[in-house]
């Protein structure tokens, strides 16, 4: 799977997953904040690719406008240094703590291919394990809050 296919699929799923229906997806995109999971490659390299309406991105429908085919994306915090100029990094000296906006998705496809391609199983595993951790933390915090109310 290419990074572009993953981004296009996940962005659609995130917006569609709100339960508001396909006809209102553009409105949902404009009003809902979502983060795509980090992409993990087969050699362990990983990077965040985002297409939220608050990111530096562009679909076939325009800048920061929902679409099904993302042309330009924002990347962030790769696990190892990348070419700052090629990927339009905000920090030329430390790309691992930087972001880059309006980068052609084809460049991101190439970057991931240099690292063996997208490891879909690991990417999804990392995504679901984070969601499970977040739910566990939230449940624990709710129980702790409830227990503190009982003591009052």
Beta strands, then each sheet from edge to edge (+ up, - down):
strand 1: 39-40
strand 2: 46-50
strand 3: 58-59
strand 4: 62-63
strand 5: 70-76
strand 6: 99-104
sheet 1: 1+ 2- 5+ 3- 4+
sheet 2: 1+ 2- 5+ 6-
end
